[in-house]
Amino acid sequence: KGKRLKIVASDPNPANTVIDALGQGRAVTLTEGAEIIGFTIQNGIANKGAGVYQGTVRRCIIQQNTLTYNGFGAGVCEVFAESCLIVDNGSDDVVRSNGGGASTSDLLNCTIVRNIADKGAGLYDCTAKNCVIALNTDLAGAVSDWAGDSVAPDPTDCCTPTTGGIAVDAGTLFVDPENNDWRLREGIACIDAGTSDE
């Protein structure tokens, strides 16, 4: 019986270890039971999971991945993601795109921001717990933090400026989004508002 694959970056800061697909295809494909930990994963392009497809992703930055026509999950698709920043994924010119940040995935303690897609720019058909979901937009620029049966209407214990979860003002949620500082501002209602229940 084979061992499960675990790929762990040697530097604790994911910004310092980058997997860059350079727009040549999907950045990472994992098999069931495989894990990737502590990387920046970027510039993938695919119909499903342009950043990461399948497996488990922990403590990663997943950014600038692009969906092709009728695609699902530009950032991640069919994964379990924990403690990840999923930002600036999707496509601004591909119709019938679903889940700019994630699709068909389970997310725990993640920040899903500034993604774009036709439907569910943040999340599409996902479960989310203890996550921050904000500033995701559809192709017309309207707020589209989530869509699909499994997420709407209430992500569990999540911070979001849209219906459900802990309501917050997206404009004052983060320290400095213009410079990619996605830490929560001091005094924001969702700090320490999550649950540790499994």
Secondary structure as a PSIPRED ss2 file (coil, helix, strand):
# PSIPRED VFORMAT (PSIPRED V4.0)

   1 K C   1.000  0.000  0.000
   2 G C   1.000  0.000  0.000
   3 K C   1.000  0.000  0.000
   4 R C   1.000  0.000  0.000
   5 L C   1.000  0.000  0.000
   6 K E   0.000  0.000  1.000
   7 I E   0.000  0.000  1.000
   8 V E   0.000  0.000  1.000
   9 A C   1.000  0.000  0.000
  10 S C   1.000  0.000  0.000
  11 D C   1.000  0.000  0.000
  12 P C   1.000  0.000  0.000
  13 N C   1.000  0.000  0.000
  14 P H   0.000  1.000  0.000
  15 A H   0.000  1.000  0.000
  16 N H   0.000  1.000  0.000
  17 T C   1.000  0.000  0.000
  18 V E   0.000  0.000  1.000
  19 I E   0.000  0.000  1.000
  20 D E   0.000  0.000  1.000
  21 A C   1.000  0.000  0.000
  22 L C   1.000  0.000  0.000
  23 G C   1.000  0.000  0.000
  24 Q C   1.000  0.000  0.000
  25 G C   1.000  0.000  0.000
  26 R C   1.000  0.000  0.000
  27 A C   1.000  0.000  0.000
  28 V E   0.000  0.000  1.000
  29 T E   0.000  0.000  1.000
  30 L C   1.000  0.000  0.000
  31 T C   1.000  0.000  0.000
  32 E C   1.000  0.000  0.000
  33 G C   1.000  0.000  0.000
  34 A C   1.000  0.000  0.000
  35 E E   0.000  0.000  1.000
  36 I E   0.000  0.000  1.000
  37 I E   0.000  0.000  1.000
  38 G C   1.000  0.000  0.000
  39 F C   1.000  0.000  0.000
  40 T E   0.000  0.000  1.000
  41 I E   0.000  0.000  1.000
  42 Q E   0.000  0.000  1.000
  43 N C   1.000  0.000  0.000
  44 G C   1.000  0.000  0.000
  45 I E   0.000  0.000  1.000
  46 A E   0.000  0.000  1.000
  47 N E   0.000  0.000  1.000
  48 K E   0.000  0.000  1.000
  49 G C   1.000  0.000  0.000
  50 A C   1.000  0.000  0.000
  51 G C   1.000  0.000  0.000
  52 V E   0.000  0.000  1.000
  53 Y E   0.000  0.000  1.000
  54 Q C   1.000  0.000  0.000
  55 G C   1.000  0.000  0.000
  56 T E   0.000  0.000  1.000
  57 V E   0.000  0.000  1.000
  58 R E   0.000  0.000  1.000
  59 R C   1.000  0.000  0.000
  60 C C   1.000  0.000  0.000
  61 I E   0.000  0.000  1.000
  62 I E   0.000  0.000  1.000
  63 Q E   0.000  0.000  1.000
  64 Q C   1.000  0.000  0.000
  65 N C   1.000  0.000  0.000
  66 T E   0.000  0.000  1.000
  67 L E   0.000  0.000  1.000
  68 T E   0.000  0.000  1.000
  69 Y E   0.000  0.000  1.000
  70 N E   0.000  0.000  1.000
  71 G E   0.000  0.000  1.000
  72 F E   0.000  0.000  1.000
  73 G C   1.000  0.000  0.000
  74 A C   1.000  0.000  0.000
  75 G C   1.000  0.000  0.000
  76 V E   0.000  0.000  1.000
  77 C E   0.000  0.000  1.000
  78 E C   1.000  0.000  0.000
  79 V C   1.000  0.000  0.000
  80 F E   0.000  0.000  1.000
  81 A E   0.000  0.000  1.000
  82 E E   0.000  0.000  1.000
  83 S C   1.000  0.000  0.000
  84 C C   1.000  0.000  0.000
  85 L E   0.000  0.000  1.000
  86 I E   0.000  0.000  1.000
  87 V E   0.000  0.000  1.000
  88 D C   1.000  0.000  0.000
  89 N C   1.000  0.000  0.000
  90 G E   0.000  0.000  1.000
  91 S C   1.000  0.000  0.000
  92 D C   1.000  0.000  0.000
  93 D C   1.000  0.000  0.000
  94 V C   1.000  0.000  0.000
  95 V C   1.000  0.000  0.000
  96 R C   1.000  0.000  0.000
  97 S C   1.000  0.000  0.000
  98 N E   0.000  0.000  1.000
  99 G C   1.000  0.000  0.000
 100 G C   1.000  0.000  0.000
 101 G C   1.000  0.000  0.000
 102 A E   0.000  0.000  1.000
 103 S E   0.000  0.000  1.000
 104 T C   1.000  0.000  0.000
 105 S C   1.000  0.000  0.000
 106 D E   0.000  0.000  1.000
 107 L E   0.000  0.000  1.000
 108 L E   0.000  0.000  1.000
 109 N C   1.000  0.000  0.000
 110 C C   1.000  0.000  0.000
 111 T E   0.000  0.000  1.000
 112 I E   0.000  0.000  1.000
 113 V E   0.000  0.000  1.000
 114 R C   1.000  0.000  0.000
 115 N C   1.000  0.000  0.000
 116 I E   0.000  0.000  1.000
 117 A C   1.000  0.000  0.000
 118 D C   1.000  0.000  0.000
 119 K E   0.000  0.000  1.000
 120 G C   1.000  0.000  0.000
 121 A C   1.000  0.000  0.000
 122 G C   1.000  0.000  0.000
 123 L E   0.000  0.000  1.000
 124 Y E   0.000  0.000  1.000
 125 D C   1.000  0.000  0.000
 126 C C   1.000  0.000  0.000
 127 T E   0.000  0.000  1.000
 128 A E   0.000  0.000  1.000
 129 K E   0.000  0.000  1.000
 130 N C   1.000  0.000  0.000
 131 C C   1.000  0.000  0.000
 132 V E   0.000  0.000  1.000
 133 I E   0.000  0.000  1.000
 134 A E   0.000  0.000  1.000
 135 L C   1.000  0.000  0.000
 136 N C   1.000  0.000  0.000
 137 T E   0.000  0.000  1.000
 138 D C   1.000  0.000  0.000
 139 L C   1.000  0.000  0.000
 140 A C   1.000  0.000  0.000
 141 G C   1.000  0.000  0.000
 142 A C   1.000  0.000  0.000
 143 V E   0.000  0.000  1.000
 144 S C   1.000  0.000  0.000
 145 D C   1.000  0.000  0.000
 146 W E   0.000  0.000  1.000
 147 A E   0.000  0.000  1.000
 148 G C   1.000  0.000  0.000
 149 D C   1.000  0.000  0.000
 150 S C   1.000  0.000  0.000
 151 V C   1.000  0.000  0.000
 152 A C   1.000  0.000  0.000
 153 P C   1.000  0.000  0.000
 154 D C   1.000  0.000  0.000
 155 P C   1.000  0.000  0.000
 156 T E   0.000  0.000  1.000
 157 D C   1.000  0.000  0.000
 158 C C   1.000  0.000  0.000
 159 C E   0.000  0.000  1.000
 160 T E   0.000  0.000  1.000
 161 P C   1.000  0.000  0.000
 162 T C   1.000  0.000  0.000
 163 T C   1.000  0.000  0.000
 164 G C   1.000  0.000  0.000
 165 G C   1.000  0.000  0.000
 166 I E   0.000  0.000  1.000
 167 A E   0.000  0.000  1.000
 168 V C   1.000  0.000  0.000
 169 D C   1.000  0.000  0.000
 170 A H   0.000  1.000  0.000
 171 G H   0.000  1.000  0.000
 172 T H   0.000  1.000  0.000
 173 L C   1.000  0.000  0.000
 174 F E   0.000  0.000  1.000
 175 V E   0.000  0.000  1.000
 176 D E   0.000  0.000  1.000
 177 P H   0.000  1.000  0.000
 178 E H   0.000  1.000  0.000
 179 N H   0.000  1.000  0.000
 180 N C   1.000  0.000  0.000
 181 D E   0.000  0.000  1.000
 182 W E   0.000  0.000  1.000
 183 R E   0.000  0.000  1.000
 184 L E   0.000  0.000  1.000
 185 R C   1.000  0.000  0.000
 186 E C   1.000  0.000  0.000
 187 G C   1.000  0.000  0.000
 188 I C   1.000  0.000  0.000
 189 A C   1.000  0.000  0.000
 190 C C   1.000  0.000  0.000
 191 I C   1.000  0.000  0.000
 192 D C   1.000  0.000  0.000
 193 A C   1.000  0.000  0.000
 194 G C   1.000  0.000  0.000
 195 T C   1.000  0.000  0.000
 196 S C   1.000  0.000  0.000
 197 D C   1.000  0.000  0.000
 198 E C   1.000  0.000  0.000
